[in-house]
């Protein structure tokens, strides 16, 4: 996010030092549930205001933390206007936070507005364990306050599998999914923390356990205690000579130009667009049968999720081969529709006999190791294939990176031609199905990285205080003007 010096130097975000927070709770409307939430927050010294989604009109100015319980009987998902208000509020600055318990990640952990701020992805499964054990993974004096290193409580209200996003911290593991409490800090300085278990009120549920209530209260305290100081590059709570040294040692460094992806498709496009933006790409979208279809001149990769018109895929094929350093990514139907254009069929690394199926589960197994394609992926992983998989037969000269188990053909195959790259994936990208799998989502990012011929996503520079992609005199000035500022204890 680009910031001006004026905005940065006229205000310094200082921690208030007060542990109590004003909390806006998205109420369940269930008196038993809401009363136990009130008890948990009051025990930690917090003041809670409850509002239902139906009566929501905005976030009061005194609010420090928003808590979404995610009651499975009432609050399965958060309506769009509430999601947008919360995200806008979080992105507006530091000293504010969001806490979620399940089923929030179950509903919003794959795509959508709220997904953009959550520190986790939904891991594709949930359970109702009789007992759930949380074990401290990363020490934090606020989150750990008053809690043993490991504690158990009833998981009968439900727990979802969560996988942390890049940059998030796992504070507690759980013995169901591996990740029990995960948090991160947004670029605005706001904090978001997600808990894998449902805050459940009945039959000896989690809210009747003193340790779980303490954890919930601590999570609210942690979310409220963000302290963002302009110029505090090493995040030690003070702007000093160490921060000045970071700027000086990195002076002149700059990010490469942002890589643009043109995303062509229908249903899965918003979810894939969010995925790629979170990986640091600039994304534009286009409809595959649009009559005014064109490829922006600064596009580096075209990503096609569906079939497209003959005219449009021919234009894509010509674009790919006109110059080196370009990339093409296709998922299932995009390869199936290769018959509409010979030029397009020629640039794909696969052919097909047009066999397709809708299997409950698809398994990809690594065949040819590649550091970019394999990044953060196991040698074998499975995902929901119910929205379709096409039989892809690798062409001579193509590399099969992963083989699928349905036709025993290419799950992921790619090749280089005239200095550009094309990679095809046999499965379709569909929210709540294949995109519910963190491994499949990671594969899409990795395939885009490979097509773009880059190994990583978002650019982050040490010393870039104002996040404008270059370390220069503006960053040095912010540190100097805030020199000596510190967070209160």
C-alpha positions as CSV (number, residue, x, y, z in Angstrom):
1,X,0.0,0.0,0.0
2,X,1.4,3.3,-1.0
3,X,1.6,6.0,1.7
4,X,2.6,9.6,1.6
5,X,5.2,11.0,3.9
6,X,2.7,13.5,5.3
7,X,0.3,10.8,6.4
8,X,3.2,8.9,7.9
9,X,5.0,11.5,9.9
10,X,2.1,13.5,11.4
11,X,0.8,10.5,13.5
12,X,2.5,7.7,15.3
13,X,0.5,4.7,16.4
14,X,1.1,4.2,20.1
15,X,-0.1,1.3,22.2
16,X,-2.6,2.5,24.8
17,X,-1.2,0.2,27.5
18,X,-4.8,-0.8,28.5
19,X,-5.6,-4.5,28.2
20,X,-9.3,-4.1,28.1
21,X,-10.9,-3.6,24.7
22,X,-14.3,-2.4,23.3
23,X,-15.5,-5.4,21.3
24,X,-18.2,-5.5,18.7
25,X,-19.6,-9.0,18.6
26,X,-21.6,-10.2,15.5
27,X,-24.3,-11.7,17.7
28,X,-25.8,-15.1,17.2
29,X,-29.2,-14.2,18.5
30,X,-29.0,-17.4,20.7
31,X,-29.2,-16.1,24.3
32,X,-27.3,-19.0,25.8
33,X,-24.5,-18.6,23.3
34,X,-24.3,-14.8,23.5
35,X,-24.3,-14.9,27.3
36,X,-21.4,-17.2,27.5
37,X,-19.5,-15.1,25.0
38,X,-20.3,-12.1,27.2
39,X,-18.9,-14.0,30.2
40,X,-15.7,-14.9,28.4
41,X,-15.0,-11.4,27.3
42,X,-16.0,-9.9,30.7
43,X,-13.6,-12.3,32.5
44,X,-10.8,-10.8,30.4
45,X,-11.9,-7.2,31.2
46,X,-13.4,-6.5,27.8
47,X,-16.6,-4.6,27.1
48,X,-18.8,-6.3,24.5
49,X,-21.6,-4.8,22.3
50,X,-23.7,-7.3,20.4
51,X,-25.3,-6.6,17.0
52,X,-27.0,-9.1,14.7
53,X,-26.2,-9.1,11.0
54,X,-29.8,-7.9,10.3
55,X,-29.4,-4.8,12.5
56,X,-25.8,-4.1,11.5
57,X,-25.3,-0.5,10.3
58,X,-21.6,-0.1,10.7
59,X,-18.7,-0.4,13.2
60,X,-18.9,2.1,16.1
61,X,-16.0,4.6,16.4
62,X,-14.9,3.3,19.8
63,X,-14.6,-0.3,18.6
64,X,-11.1,-1.9,19.0
65,X,-12.0,-5.5,18.0
66,X,-14.7,-7.2,16.0
67,X,-15.4,-10.8,17.0
68,X,-17.3,-13.1,14.7
69,X,-18.3,-16.3,16.6
70,X,-19.6,-18.2,13.6
71,X,-22.5,-20.0,15.3
72,X,-23.3,-23.1,13.2
73,X,-27.0,-22.8,14.0
74,X,-27.4,-19.1,13.1
75,X,-24.4,-17.4,11.7
76,X,-23.0,-19.9,9.1
77,X,-21.7,-17.0,6.9
78,X,-21.4,-13.3,7.1
79,X,-23.4,-11.2,4.6
80,X,-21.6,-9.1,2.1
81,X,-22.2,-5.7,3.5
82,X,-20.9,-6.8,6.9
83,X,-17.8,-8.4,5.4
84,X,-17.0,-5.3,3.4
85,X,-17.4,-3.0,6.4
86,X,-15.1,-5.1,8.5
87,X,-12.4,-5.3,5.8
88,X,-12.6,-1.6,5.2
89,X,-12.3,-0.9,8.9
90,X,-9.3,-3.2,9.3
91,X,-7.5,-1.7,6.3
92,X,-8.0,1.8,7.7
93,X,-5.3,1.6,10.3
94,X,-3.6,0.0,13.3
95,X,-4.8,-0.5,16.9
96,X,-7.8,-2.6,15.8
97,X,-8.4,-6.2,15.2
98,X,-10.6,-9.1,14.2
99,X,-11.1,-12.4,16.0
100,X,-12.9,-15.4,14.5
101,X,-13.9,-18.8,15.8
102,X,-15.4,-21.5,13.6
103,X,-17.4,-21.7,11.3
104,X,-16.1,-18.5,9.9
105,X,-13.1,-20.0,8.1
106,X,-15.2,-22.9,6.9
107,X,-17.5,-20.4,5.1
108,X,-15.0,-17.6,4.1
109,X,-11.6,-19.4,4.1
110,X,-11.4,-20.0,0.3
111,X,-12.7,-16.9,-1.4
112,X,-14.6,-13.7,-0.9
113,X,-14.2,-10.3,0.7
114,X,-13.5,-11.5,4.3
115,X,-11.0,-14.1,2.9
116,X,-8.6,-11.3,2.0
117,X,-7.9,-10.5,5.7
118,X,-8.0,-14.0,7.2
119,X,-4.6,-15.4,8.2
120,X,-5.6,-18.9,7.1
121,X,-7.1,-20.9,4.3
122,X,-9.9,-23.4,4.9
123,X,-8.2,-26.8,4.8
124,X,-11.1,-28.7,3.2
125,X,-12.4,-30.7,6.1
126,X,-14.1,-30.4,9.5
127,X,-14.9,-32.7,12.4
128,X,-16.7,-32.9,15.8
129,X,-14.0,-34.3,18.1
130,X,-15.1,-35.3,21.6
131,X,-11.9,-33.6,22.9
132,X,-9.6,-31.1,21.2
133,X,-6.1,-30.3,22.6
134,X,-4.3,-27.0,21.9
135,X,-0.5,-26.9,22.4
136,X,1.6,-23.8,22.5
137,X,3.7,-23.5,19.3
138,X,4.9,-19.9,19.3
139,X,5.3,-18.1,22.6
140,X,3.4,-14.8,23.0
141,X,3.0,-13.2,26.4
142,X,-0.5,-11.9,25.7
143,X,-1.9,-15.0,24.1
144,X,-0.3,-17.4,26.6
145,X,-1.3,-15.3,29.7
146,X,-2.9,-17.6,32.4
147,X,-2.8,-20.7,30.1
148,X,-0.9,-23.9,30.5
149,X,1.4,-25.0,27.6
150,X,-1.2,-27.5,26.6
151,X,-4.9,-27.8,27.4
152,X,-7.9,-29.8,26.2
153,X,-11.6,-29.0,25.9
154,X,-14.7,-30.3,24.2
155,X,-14.6,-30.0,20.4
156,X,-18.1,-31.3,20.0
157,X,-19.3,-28.0,18.5
158,X,-17.0,-28.5,15.6
159,X,-13.5,-27.7,14.4
160,X,-12.2,-26.9,10.9
161,X,-8.9,-27.7,9.3
162,X,-7.0,-24.4,8.8
163,X,-3.7,-23.9,6.9
164,X,-1.8,-20.7,7.6
165,X,-1.2,-18.2,4.8
166,X,2.4,-17.1,4.1
167,X,3.4,-14.6,6.8
168,X,1.0,-15.9,9.4
169,X,2.1,-17.2,12.8
170,X,0.8,-20.5,14.4
171,X,0.5,-19.7,18.1
172,X,-1.2,-23.0,19.1
173,X,-1.4,-26.3,17.3
174,X,-4.4,-28.6,17.6
175,X,-4.6,-32.4,17.5
176,X,-7.2,-32.4,14.7
177,X,-5.8,-30.2,11.9
178,X,-2.4,-29.2,13.2
179,X,-3.2,-25.5,13.4
180,X,-5.4,-24.3,16.3
181,X,-4.7,-20.6,16.7
182,X,-3.2,-18.6,13.8
183,X,-2.7,-14.8,13.5
184,X,-1.1,-12.1,11.5
185,X,-0.8,-8.4,11.1
186,X,-2.1,-6.6,8.0
187,X,-0.2,-3.9,6.2
188,X,-2.4,-1.4,7.9
189,X,-1.1,-2.6,11.3
190,X,-4.5,-4.2,12.2
191,X,-4.4,-7.7,13.6
192,X,-6.5,-10.8,12.7
193,X,-6.5,-14.1,14.6
194,X,-8.5,-17.2,13.8
195,X,-9.3,-20.1,16.2
196,X,-10.0,-23.6,14.7
197,X,-12.7,-24.6,17.2
198,X,-16.3,-23.4,17.5
199,X,-17.0,-21.3,20.6
200,X,-19.8,-23.7,21.6
201,X,-22.2,-23.1,24.5
202,X,-24.0,-26.4,25.2
203,X,-23.4,-29.9,26.7
204,X,-20.0,-29.1,28.2
205,X,-18.9,-27.2,25.0
206,X,-15.8,-25.2,24.6
207,X,-17.3,-22.0,26.1
208,X,-17.9,-23.9,29.4
209,X,-14.1,-24.5,29.6
210,X,-12.2,-21.9,31.6
211,X,-9.0,-22.3,29.5
212,X,-10.9,-21.9,26.2
213,X,-12.7,-18.8,27.5
214,X,-9.3,-17.4,28.7
215,X,-7.9,-18.1,25.2
216,X,-10.7,-16.2,23.6
217,X,-10.2,-13.3,25.9
218,X,-6.5,-13.3,25.3
219,X,-7.1,-13.4,21.5
220,X,-9.2,-10.3,21.8
221,X,-6.4,-8.6,23.8
222,X,-3.8,-9.6,21.3
223,X,-5.9,-8.3,18.4
224,X,-6.4,-5.0,20.1
225,X,-2.7,-4.5,21.0
226,X,-1.3,-3.9,17.6
227,X,1.3,-1.1,17.7
228,X,2.4,0.3,14.3
229,X,5.1,2.9,14.5
230,X,6.2,4.6,11.3
231,X,9.9,3.8,10.9
232,X,10.0,0.8,13.3
233,X,11.3,-1.6,10.7
234,X,12.4,-4.4,13.0
235,X,9.1,-4.2,15.0
236,X,10.8,-4.0,18.4
237,X,8.5,-1.2,19.5
238,X,10.9,1.7,19.2
239,X,12.3,3.7,16.2
240,X,16.1,3.8,16.8
241,X,19.5,3.5,15.2
242,X,18.8,-0.1,14.3
243,X,15.9,0.9,12.0
244,X,18.0,3.7,10.5
245,X,20.7,1.2,9.7
246,X,18.2,-1.1,7.9
247,X,17.3,1.8,5.5
248,X,20.9,2.8,4.9
249,X,22.1,-0.8,4.2
250,X,19.2,-1.2,1.7
251,X,19.2,2.3,0.2
252,X,18.5,2.2,-3.5
253,X,17.0,-1.3,-3.6
254,X,13.8,-1.5,-5.7
255,X,11.1,-4.1,-6.5
256,X,10.9,-5.3,-10.1
257,X,7.8,-4.2,-12.0
258,X,4.6,-5.8,-10.9
259,X,3.7,-8.9,-12.9
260,X,0.3,-8.7,-14.5
261,X,-2.0,-11.7,-15.1
262,X,-5.0,-11.6,-17.4
263,X,-7.5,-14.0,-15.9
264,X,-10.0,-15.3,-18.5
265,X,-13.0,-17.3,-17.3
266,X,-16.4,-17.5,-15.5
267,X,-17.3,-19.0,-12.2
268,X,-14.0,-19.6,-10.5
269,X,-12.5,-16.3,-11.6
270,X,-13.1,-14.2,-8.4
271,X,-11.5,-16.9,-6.1
272,X,-8.5,-17.4,-8.4
273,X,-8.1,-13.6,-8.8
274,X,-7.9,-13.3,-5.0
275,X,-5.5,-16.1,-4.8
276,X,-3.1,-14.5,-7.3
277,X,-3.4,-11.1,-5.8
278,X,-2.5,-12.5,-2.4
279,X,0.6,-14.0,-4.2
280,X,1.6,-10.5,-5.3
281,X,0.2,-10.4,-8.9
282,X,-1.7,-7.6,-10.5
283,X,-4.8,-9.2,-11.9
284,X,-7.2,-8.1,-14.6
285,X,-10.1,-10.2,-15.7
286,X,-11.9,-10.9,-19.0
287,X,-14.8,-12.9,-20.2
288,X,-13.8,-15.7,-22.5
289,X,-16.4,-15.1,-25.2
290,X,-16.3,-11.2,-25.1
291,X,-16.3,-9.7,-28.6
292,X,-14.1,-6.8,-27.5
293,X,-11.5,-9.1,-25.9
294,X,-7.9,-7.8,-25.8
295,X,-4.7,-8.5,-24.0
296,X,-3.2,-5.4,-22.1
297,X,0.2,-4.6,-23.4
298,X,1.9,-5.1,-20.0
299,X,0.4,-8.6,-19.4
300,X,3.0,-11.2,-18.5
301,X,0.7,-14.3,-18.0
302,X,-2.7,-15.2,-19.4
303,X,-4.6,-17.6,-17.1
304,X,-7.6,-19.4,-18.7
305,X,-10.1,-21.2,-16.5
306,X,-12.8,-22.0,-19.0
307,X,-13.4,-22.6,-22.7
308,X,-13.3,-19.5,-24.9
309,X,-14.2,-18.4,-28.4
310,X,-12.0,-19.3,-31.3
311,X,-11.1,-15.7,-32.0
312,X,-10.0,-15.0,-28.4
313,X,-7.9,-18.1,-27.9
314,X,-6.3,-17.5,-31.3
315,X,-5.4,-14.0,-30.1
316,X,-3.9,-15.6,-26.9
317,X,-1.9,-18.1,-28.9
318,X,-0.5,-15.4,-31.2
319,X,0.3,-13.2,-28.2
320,X,2.2,-16.0,-26.5
321,X,4.4,-16.7,-29.5
322,X,5.1,-13.1,-30.6
323,X,7.6,-12.5,-27.8
324,X,9.6,-14.4,-25.3
325,X,9.1,-14.1,-21.5
326,X,5.4,-14.6,-21.6
327,X,3.3,-17.3,-20.0
328,X,0.0,-19.2,-20.4
329,X,-1.8,-21.2,-17.7
330,X,-4.9,-23.4,-18.4
331,X,-7.2,-25.4,-16.2
332,X,-9.5,-28.2,-17.4
333,X,-12.1,-26.8,-19.8
334,X,-9.5,-24.4,-21.3
335,X,-7.6,-27.4,-22.7
336,X,-10.8,-29.4,-23.6
337,X,-11.8,-26.5,-25.8
338,X,-8.5,-26.6,-27.8
339,X,-10.4,-27.9,-30.8
340,X,-11.9,-24.4,-31.5
341,X,-8.5,-23.1,-32.8
342,X,-5.5,-24.9,-34.3
343,X,-3.2,-22.0,-33.3
344,X,-4.3,-22.4,-29.7
345,X,-4.0,-26.2,-29.7
346,X,-0.5,-25.8,-31.1
347,X,0.8,-23.8,-28.1
348,X,-0.7,-26.1,-25.4
349,X,1.7,-28.7,-24.0
350,X,-1.0,-31.4,-24.1
351,X,-3.6,-32.9,-26.4
352,X,-6.8,-34.6,-25.3
353,X,-9.1,-37.3,-26.6
354,X,-12.0,-35.3,-24.9
355,X,-12.5,-37.9,-22.1
356,X,-13.6,-36.3,-18.9
357,X,-15.2,-37.3,-15.6
358,X,-16.4,-35.9,-12.3
359,X,-14.6,-38.0,-9.6
360,X,-15.2,-37.5,-5.9
361,X,-11.4,-37.3,-5.4
362,X,-8.4,-36.7,-7.6
363,X,-4.9,-37.5,-6.6
364,X,-1.8,-35.7,-8.1
365,X,1.6,-37.5,-7.7
366,X,4.8,-35.7,-8.4
367,X,6.6,-37.1,-11.5
368,X,9.3,-34.5,-12.4
369,X,10.6,-32.4,-9.6
370,X,10.7,-28.6,-10.1
371,X,11.5,-26.1,-7.4
372,X,8.9,-23.6,-8.5
373,X,6.1,-26.0,-9.3
374,X,6.7,-28.0,-6.1
375,X,7.1,-25.1,-3.7
376,X,5.1,-25.8,-0.4
377,X,3.5,-28.9,-2.0
378,X,3.8,-32.6,-0.8
379,X,4.9,-35.3,-3.3
380,X,1.3,-36.4,-3.4
381,X,-2.0,-34.7,-2.6
382,X,-5.7,-35.1,-3.2
383,X,-8.6,-32.8,-3.8
384,X,-12.3,-32.7,-4.8
385,X,-12.7,-33.3,-8.5
386,X,-16.5,-33.3,-8.7
387,X,-16.6,-30.3,-11.1
388,X,-14.5,-32.0,-13.7
389,X,-11.1,-33.4,-14.9
390,X,-10.1,-33.8,-18.5
391,X,-7.7,-36.4,-19.8
392,X,-4.6,-34.5,-20.8
393,X,-2.0,-36.4,-23.0
394,X,1.4,-34.8,-22.9
395,X,2.9,-33.8,-26.2
396,X,6.5,-34.8,-27.1
397,X,8.8,-32.4,-25.5
398,X,6.4,-31.5,-22.7
399,X,7.3,-32.2,-19.0
400,X,4.8,-33.9,-16.8
401,X,5.2,-32.4,-13.4
402,X,2.3,-34.2,-11.7
403,X,0.4,-37.3,-12.9
404,X,-3.3,-37.8,-12.0
405,X,-4.8,-41.1,-10.9
406,X,-8.1,-41.0,-13.0
407,X,-6.6,-41.6,-16.5
408,X,-3.0,-42.0,-15.3
409,X,-2.1,-39.1,-17.6
410,X,-0.8,-35.6,-17.1
411,X,-2.2,-33.8,-14.1
412,X,0.2,-30.9,-14.6
413,X,2.3,-30.6,-17.8
414,X,4.3,-27.7,-19.2
415,X,6.8,-26.7,-21.9
416,X,8.7,-23.8,-23.3
417,X,8.3,-22.5,-26.8
418,X,10.1,-19.5,-28.4
419,X,11.2,-18.3,-24.9
420,X,7.6,-18.4,-23.5
421,X,6.0,-21.0,-21.3
422,X,2.7,-22.8,-21.3
423,X,1.4,-25.1,-18.5
424,X,-1.9,-27.1,-18.4
425,X,-3.7,-28.5,-15.3
426,X,-6.2,-31.3,-15.8
427,X,-8.7,-30.2,-13.1
428,X,-11.1,-27.3,-13.0
429,X,-10.7,-24.5,-10.5
430,X,-14.0,-24.3,-8.6
431,X,-14.8,-22.7,-5.2
432,X,-15.8,-25.2,-2.5
433,X,-14.5,-28.1,-4.6
434,X,-11.0,-28.1,-5.9
435,X,-10.3,-24.6,-4.6
436,X,-11.2,-25.8,-1.1
437,X,-7.9,-27.7,-1.1
438,X,-4.9,-25.6,0.0
439,X,-2.6,-27.8,-2.1
440,X,-4.6,-27.2,-5.2
441,X,-4.6,-23.4,-4.5
442,X,-0.9,-23.5,-4.0
443,X,-0.5,-25.4,-7.3
444,X,-2.3,-22.7,-9.2
445,X,0.0,-20.0,-7.7
446,X,3.1,-22.2,-8.4
447,X,2.0,-22.8,-12.0
448,X,1.5,-19.1,-12.5
449,X,5.0,-18.4,-11.0
450,X,6.5,-21.0,-13.4
451,X,4.7,-19.5,-16.4
452,X,5.9,-16.0,-15.4
453,X,9.4,-17.5,-14.9
454,X,9.6,-16.2,-11.3
455,X,10.2,-18.0,-8.1
456,X,8.2,-15.9,-5.6
457,X,5.2,-13.7,-5.4
458,X,4.8,-10.4,-3.5
459,X,7.9,-8.1,-3.4
460,X,8.9,-7.1,0.1
461,X,12.0,-4.9,0.7
462,X,13.8,-4.3,3.9
463,X,13.9,-0.6,4.6
464,X,10.9,0.3,2.4
465,X,9.0,2.1,5.2
466,X,6.2,3.5,3.0
467,X,5.8,0.3,0.9
468,X,6.2,2.1,-2.5
469,X,8.6,-0.5,-3.9
470,X,11.9,1.4,-3.4
471,X,14.2,2.3,-0.5
472,X,15.0,6.0,-0.9
473,X,15.2,9.3,0.9
474,X,11.5,9.3,1.7
475,X,12.0,6.2,3.8
476,X,15.1,7.7,5.5
477,X,13.1,10.9,6.3
478,X,10.3,8.9,7.9
479,X,12.7,7.1,10.2
480,X,14.5,10.4,11.1
481,X,11.3,12.2,11.9
482,X,10.0,9.4,14.1
483,X,13.3,8.7,15.7
484,X,12.9,7.9,19.4
485,X,9.1,7.1,19.2
486,X,8.1,4.0,21.1
487,X,5.1,1.9,22.0
488,X,4.0,2.4,25.6
489,X,4.5,-0.6,27.9
